[in-house]
Amino acid sequence: MKRLLLSLILVFGVVFVYAQVGKSNEDRTLGVYFTPQYLVQNGIRFDLEKNIGNGMGAVVVAPSVYLRKKDRESGLYPYTELFGASLWLEYKHYLTERRITYLSLGPNFMFNYSKYKENDWVDDGSEMVYRLKEFDQNVYRVGMNATIGLNFEVIEKVRVDLFGGFGFRYAFINSDNVNGKIYMNDHFFEPAYTGTMLIGGVKFGVNL
């Protein structure tokens, strides 16, 4: 864990130095960004970022969706269908006139629907049998993120946004599992998780 943190600090430091000698952000009025890490979840997310005021601030609106429909009989959760959608809102404040280093704060909202299988007693019409039964679970989650980041140009009109920070999530869960069991709430990267979390990532975008 210590090696990972030191590696992240080193990478962030190198990128910070590169960004400071690169082109500034002062001519940008609207940016469109793609977040590649969502592809891991069979999802997609786009960010729309608009400079406001004198350009030292920006607002971000970022919708995302993901969908999985194949059976997952191995691993932590044997779900048969998983769908999610979310909306991220953010205010960025740039710390220098070059508009590269920034702090950001904003809420996020997520909906997740899943079908999963679990052994349970089922009435087959003549007797109760113990077998796999499919359940539905709906998750409505709200949260807040606070991050620090770097937004810099790598080639003309093409930008990279590198960010990291902390977040908080609170999930409201509705399930038809009469045993009260809740799936996908053990770790912060799962959709039904409630608690604090580390966040981070990279976005690639263009100026319009």
ABEGO torsion letter per residue (X at the ends): XAAAAAAAAAAAAAAAAAAAABBBAAABABBBBBBAAAAAAGBBBBBBBBBBEAGABBBBBBBBBBBBABBBABEABBBABBBBBBBBBBBBBBABAAGABBBBBBBBBBBBBBBBBBBBBBBAGABBBBBBBBBBBBBBBBBBBBBBBBBBBABBGBBBBBBBEBBBBBBBBBBABAAGBBBGAABAABAABBEBBBBEEBBBBBBX
